[in-house]
């Protein structure tokens, strides 16, 4: 997979997690631990995207 393809896939996963978090927060009995885990995964993806963006601009 090309670098650009990897970035696009990470952005897709980031957006999917964002939507999943929003849906979880709509439930009357919100599972806070699940939301925290989803947010942690979303942040990891965001960090990876930032690293890839930096390396992409250096090339």
N, C-alpha and C positions, 0 to 999 in steps of 0.2 A: 504494500500500500504506500502510495506517495505521501509525502509530508502534508500536502494540502488535503488529501483524502482523509488522513488521520485527524487533522484539525476539524474537518467537516463532521466526521463521526463523533468526535468529542463534543462538539457544539450541539449535535443532535441529542446525545446522551444528557448533556447539561440541561437542555430545554425540557426533555422528558422528565428529569428529576424535579425541575422547577414546577411543572404541571402536577406531578404526583404529590409534591409537598402541599401545593395549593388545595388539591382535592382532599388530602388528609386533614387539613386545617378546617375544612367545611363540616366535618363530621361532629356531631354533638359530643361524642366521647372520643376526643382526640387522643391518639397514642403518642405521647410526647417522646418516648424512647425511639419509636419508629421515625418520627419527624427529625429527631437529632441525628439518627443514622443516615437518613436521606440527605440532610444538610451537610453532613461530613463528607459523603460521597460527592455531592455537588461541588464542595469546596476543593476537594482533591482534583476533580476534573478542571476546575477553574485555574488551579495552580499549574496543572500540566499544560493547559492552553497558554498560559502566560509564558512558561518556559519555552514552548514551541514557537510562540510569536517572537520571542527574543532571538532564538537561534535562527529563525527564518529571516529576520532583518539583518543578521550578521553575514548572511551568505549572499 
